[in-house]
Amino acid sequence: MLQKYFQKSAEAKLTFIQENKNKLEKAITIIVSSIRGGGKILICGNGGSAADAQHFAGEIIGRFKLKRQALPAIALTTNSSVLTAVANDYDFANIFSRQIEGLGQKHDILVVISTSGNSQNIIQAIKQAKKMGIYSIGLLGKAGGEAKKIVNLALIVNSFDTPRIQECHLTIYHVICEEMEKRIINDN
């Protein structure tokens, strides 16, 4: 009975990589190129995806598997003073876009994590990134939502089961971290 959860998780991951192998490779190449060029990774999401944004940033700044220098990443989900000030003074839909406006630079990469692709603060973040010439990558689920139409690169988990989408997103950013480390270490 319990095995079915693991089976569904494995199926979602295998389906994802079959459908998105080239796109994932492109995402890794773009992220590595950004870091090599002095850019940083800005990451955002809501709820469990906010926790994923923090986890992803932690792996980039700390280390994933290899001993290496810290790499630049910011989870836009962590500064409670900024989040509440922007939500109060402007609108909750602007909590990420305002940070991108203040922290983002042209050679940075925005990674949005959203199981639906329809959260307004995610949509506004992508629009702000686009306005600033910041490349955006979406880790999305379901059909990709509105975000699919406006990100530069959409990595969509073809599932409508939120926990399976989140489990696949975790695997995706772990793969990005592992490959990024290997490629950047090989530069040195």
Contacts in CASP RR format, 6 or more apart in sequence:
PFRMAT RR
TARGET T0000
AUTHOR 0000-0000-0000
METHOD contacts of the structure
MODEL  1
MLQKYFQKSAEAKLTFIQENKNKLEKAITIIVSSIRGGGKILICGNGGSA
ADAQHFAGEIIGRFKLKRQALPAIALTTNSSVLTAVANDYDFANIFSRQI
EGLGQKHDILVVISTSGNSQNIIQAIKQAKKMGIYSIGLLGKAGGEAKKI
VNLALIVNSFDTPRIQECHLTIYHVICEEMEKRIINDN
8 161 0 8 1.000
8 164 0 8 1.000
9 164 0 8 1.000
9 167 0 8 1.000
9 168 0 8 1.000
12 157 0 8 1.000
12 158 0 8 1.000
12 159 0 8 1.000
12 161 0 8 1.000
12 164 0 8 1.000
12 165 0 8 1.000
12 167 0 8 1.000
12 168 0 8 1.000
13 167 0 8 1.000
13 168 0 8 1.000
13 171 0 8 1.000
15 158 0 8 1.000
15 159 0 8 1.000
16 155 0 8 1.000
16 157 0 8 1.000
16 158 0 8 1.000
16 168 0 8 1.000
16 171 0 8 1.000
16 172 0 8 1.000
17 24 0 8 1.000
19 156 0 8 1.000
19 158 0 8 1.000
20 155 0 8 1.000
20 156 0 8 1.000
23 153 0 8 1.000
23 154 0 8 1.000
23 155 0 8 1.000
24 155 0 8 1.000
24 172 0 8 1.000
24 175 0 8 1.000
24 176 0 8 1.000
26 153 0 8 1.000
27 137 0 8 1.000
27 153 0 8 1.000
27 155 0 8 1.000
27 176 0 8 1.000
28 175 0 8 1.000
28 176 0 8 1.000
28 179 0 8 1.000
28 180 0 8 1.000
28 183 0 8 1.000
30 109 0 8 1.000
30 135 0 8 1.000
30 137 0 8 1.000
30 153 0 8 1.000
31 41 0 8 1.000
31 109 0 8 1.000
31 137 0 8 1.000
31 176 0 8 1.000
31 180 0 8 1.000
32 179 0 8 1.000
32 180 0 8 1.000
32 183 0 8 1.000
32 184 0 8 1.000
34 40 0 8 1.000
34 41 0 8 1.000
34 107 0 8 1.000
34 108 0 8 1.000
34 109 0 8 1.000
34 135 0 8 1.000
35 41 0 8 1.000
35 71 0 8 1.000
35 72 0 8 1.000
35 180 0 8 1.000
35 184 0 8 1.000
36 184 0 8 1.000
36 187 0 8 1.000
37 107 0 8 1.000
38 72 0 8 1.000
38 107 0 8 1.000
39 72 0 8 1.000
39 105 0 8 1.000
39 107 0 8 1.000
39 108 0 8 1.000
39 109 0 8 1.000
40 72 0 8 1.000
40 73 0 8 1.000
40 74 0 8 1.000
40 104 0 8 1.000
40 105 0 8 1.000
40 108 0 8 1.000
40 109 0 8 1.000
41 56 0 8 1.000
41 57 0 8 1.000
41 60 0 8 1.000
41 71 0 8 1.000
41 72 0 8 1.000
41 73 0 8 1.000
41 74 0 8 1.000
41 108 0 8 1.000
41 109 0 8 1.000
41 111 0 8 1.000
42 73 0 8 1.000
42 74 0 8 1.000
42 76 0 8 1.000
42 99 0 8 1.000
42 100 0 8 1.000
42 103 0 8 1.000
42 104 0 8 1.000
42 108 0 8 1.000
42 109 0 8 1.000
42 110 0 8 1.000
42 111 0 8 1.000
42 129 0 8 1.000
42 134 0 8 1.000
43 53 0 8 1.000
43 56 0 8 1.000
43 57 0 8 1.000
43 73 0 8 1.000
43 74 0 8 1.000
43 75 0 8 1.000
43 76 0 8 1.000
43 77 0 8 1.000
43 110 0 8 1.000
43 111 0 8 1.000
43 112 0 8 1.000
43 113 0 8 1.000
44 50 0 8 1.000
44 53 0 8 1.000
44 75 0 8 1.000
44 76 0 8 1.000
44 77 0 8 1.000
44 96 0 8 1.000
44 110 0 8 1.000
44 111 0 8 1.000
44 112 0 8 1.000
44 113 0 8 1.000
44 121 0 8 1.000
44 122 0 8 1.000
44 125 0 8 1.000
45 52 0 8 1.000
45 53 0 8 1.000
45 76 0 8 1.000
45 77 0 8 1.000
45 96 0 8 1.000
45 112 0 8 1.000
45 113 0 8 1.000
45 114 0 8 1.000
45 119 0 8 1.000
45 121 0 8 1.000
45 122 0 8 1.000
46 114 0 8 1.000
46 119 0 8 1.000
46 121 0 8 1.000
46 122 0 8 1.000
48 166 0 8 1.000
49 113 0 8 1.000
49 114 0 8 1.000
49 115 0 8 1.000
49 166 0 8 1.000
49 169 0 8 1.000
50 75 0 8 1.000
50 77 0 8 1.000
51 77 0 8 1.000
52 113 0 8 1.000
52 139 0 8 1.000
52 166 0 8 1.000
52 169 0 8 1.000
52 170 0 8 1.000
52 173 0 8 1.000
53 75 0 8 1.000
53 76 0 8 1.000
53 77 0 8 1.000
53 111 0 8 1.000
53 113 0 8 1.000
54 75 0 8 1.000
54 77 0 8 1.000
54 78 0 8 1.000
55 170 0 8 1.000
55 173 0 8 1.000
56 73 0 8 1.000
56 75 0 8 1.000
56 111 0 8 1.000
56 113 0 8 1.000
56 173 0 8 1.000
56 176 0 8 1.000
56 177 0 8 1.000
57 73 0 8 1.000
57 74 0 8 1.000
57 75 0 8 1.000
58 73 0 8 1.000
58 75 0 8 1.000
59 173 0 8 1.000
59 174 0 8 1.000
59 177 0 8 1.000
60 71 0 8 1.000
60 72 0 8 1.000
60 73 0 8 1.000
60 177 0 8 1.000
60 180 0 8 1.000
61 70 0 8 1.000
61 71 0 8 1.000
61 72 0 8 1.000
61 73 0 8 1.000
62 70 0 8 1.000
62 71 0 8 1.000
63 181 0 8 1.000
64 174 0 8 1.000
64 177 0 8 1.000
64 178 0 8 1.000
64 180 0 8 1.000
64 181 0 8 1.000
65 178 0 8 1.000
65 181 0 8 1.000
66 181 0 8 1.000
66 182 0 8 1.000
66 185 0 8 1.000
68 181 0 8 1.000
68 184 0 8 1.000
68 185 0 8 1.000
71 180 0 8 1.000
71 184 0 8 1.000
74 103 0 8 1.000
76 95 0 8 1.000
76 96 0 8 1.000
76 99 0 8 1.000
76 100 0 8 1.000
76 103 0 8 1.000
76 125 0 8 1.000
77 83 0 8 1.000
79 99 0 8 1.000
82 95 0 8 1.000
82 98 0 8 1.000
82 99 0 8 1.000
83 95 0 8 1.000
86 94 0 8 1.000
86 95 0 8 1.000
86 98 0 8 1.000
86 99 0 8 1.000
87 94 0 8 1.000
87 95 0 8 1.000
90 98 0 8 1.000
92 120 0 8 1.000
92 121 0 8 1.000
93 120 0 8 1.000
93 121 0 8 1.000
93 123 0 8 1.000
93 124 0 8 1.000
94 121 0 8 1.000
94 124 0 8 1.000
95 121 0 8 1.000
96 121 0 8 1.000
96 122 0 8 1.000
96 124 0 8 1.000
96 125 0 8 1.000
96 128 0 8 1.000
97 121 0 8 1.000
97 124 0 8 1.000
97 125 0 8 1.000
97 127 0 8 1.000
97 128 0 8 1.000
98 128 0 8 1.000
100 110 0 8 1.000
100 125 0 8 1.000
100 128 0 8 1.000
100 129 0 8 1.000
100 132 0 8 1.000
100 134 0 8 1.000
101 128 0 8 1.000
101 132 0 8 1.000
104 132 0 8 1.000
104 134 0 8 1.000
105 132 0 8 1.000
105 134 0 8 1.000
106 132 0 8 1.000
106 133 0 8 1.000
106 134 0 8 1.000
108 134 0 8 1.000
108 135 0 8 1.000
109 134 0 8 1.000
109 135 0 8 1.000
109 136 0 8 1.000
109 137 0 8 1.000
110 125 0 8 1.000
110 126 0 8 1.000
110 129 0 8 1.000
110 134 0 8 1.000
110 135 0 8 1.000
110 136 0 8 1.000
110 137 0 8 1.000
111 136 0 8 1.000
111 137 0 8 1.000
111 138 0 8 1.000
111 139 0 8 1.000
111 173 0 8 1.000
112 122 0 8 1.000
112 125 0 8 1.000
112 126 0 8 1.000
112 136 0 8 1.000
112 137 0 8 1.000
112 138 0 8 1.000
112 139 0 8 1.000
112 140 0 8 1.000
112 147 0 8 1.000
112 151 0 8 1.000
113 138 0 8 1.000
113 139 0 8 1.000
113 169 0 8 1.000
113 173 0 8 1.000
114 122 0 8 1.000
114 138 0 8 1.000
114 139 0 8 1.000
114 140 0 8 1.000
114 141 0 8 1.000
114 147 0 8 1.000
115 140 0 8 1.000
115 141 0 8 1.000
115 142 0 8 1.000
115 162 0 8 1.000
115 165 0 8 1.000
115 166 0 8 1.000
115 169 0 8 1.000
116 140 0 8 1.000
116 141 0 8 1.000
116 142 0 8 1.000
116 144 0 8 1.000
116 145 0 8 1.000
117 123 0 8 1.000
117 140 0 8 1.000
117 141 0 8 1.000
117 142 0 8 1.000
117 144 0 8 1.000
117 145 0 8 1.000
117 146 0 8 1.000
117 147 0 8 1.000
117 148 0 8 1.000
118 145 0 8 1.000
118 146 0 8 1.000
118 147 0 8 1.000
122 147 0 8 1.000
123 146 0 8 1.000
123 147 0 8 1.000
123 150 0 8 1.000
126 136 0 8 1.000
126 147 0 8 1.000
126 150 0 8 1.000
126 151 0 8 1.000
127 150 0 8 1.000
129 135 0 8 1.000
129 136 0 8 1.000
130 136 0 8 1.000
130 150 0 8 1.000
135 152 0 8 1.000
135 153 0 8 1.000
136 150 0 8 1.000
136 151 0 8 1.000
136 152 0 8 1.000
136 153 0 8 1.000
137 151 0 8 1.000
137 152 0 8 1.000
137 153 0 8 1.000
137 154 0 8 1.000
137 155 0 8 1.000
138 147 0 8 1.000
138 151 0 8 1.000
138 153 0 8 1.000
138 154 0 8 1.000
138 155 0 8 1.000
139 155 0 8 1.000
139 157 0 8 1.000
139 169 0 8 1.000
139 172 0 8 1.000
139 173 0 8 1.000
140 147 0 8 1.000
140 148 0 8 1.000
140 151 0 8 1.000
140 154 0 8 1.000
140 155 0 8 1.000
140 156 0 8 1.000
140 157 0 8 1.000
141 156 0 8 1.000
141 157 0 8 1.000
141 158 0 8 1.000
141 159 0 8 1.000
141 165 0 8 1.000
142 156 0 8 1.000
142 159 0 8 1.000
142 160 0 8 1.000
142 165 0 8 1.000
143 156 0 8 1.000
144 154 0 8 1.000
144 156 0 8 1.000
147 154 0 8 1.000
148 154 0 8 1.000
148 156 0 8 1.000
155 172 0 8 1.000
157 164 0 8 1.000
157 165 0 8 1.000
157 168 0 8 1.000
157 169 0 8 1.000
159 165 0 8 1.000
159 168 0 8 1.000
END
